């Protein structure tokens, strides 16, 4: 077993890294969330009292998603009609 090269120094001091421990965030009610979200610049998602940031999309991304949705719907309708 190798000996610690600096016996009186913590490994955190040597490498300069601290390990973060997650902290429990208080849960929000639906009413609290709606009041809070109205004041935000970004969009958020509310799931069982927890709030998660949503990534934004671009106009080209929305165009591609809409095109695939319309094509899928058209194919589905044409197959149903026969």
Rosetta blueprint (number, residue, H / E / L):
1 X L
2 X L
3 X L
4 X L
5 X L
6 X L
7 X L
8 X L
9 X L
10 X L
11 X H
12 X H
13 X H
14 X H
15 X H
16 X L
17 X L
18 X L
19 X L
20 X L
21 X L
22 X L
23 X L
24 X L
25 X L
26 X L
27 X L
28 X L
29 X L
30 X H
31 X H
32 X H
33 X H
34 X H
35 X H
36 X H
37 X H
38 X L
39 X L
40 X L
41 X L
42 X L
43 X L
44 X E
45 X E
46 X E
47 X E
48 X L
49 X L
50 X E
51 X E
52 X E
53 X E
54 X L
55 X L
56 X L
57 X L
58 X L
59 X H
60 X H
61 X H
62 X H
63 X H
64 X H
65 X H
66 X H
67 X H
68 X H
69 X H
70 X H
71 X H
72 X H
73 X H
74 X H
75 X H
76 X H
77 X H
78 X H
79 X H
80 X H
81 X H
82 X L
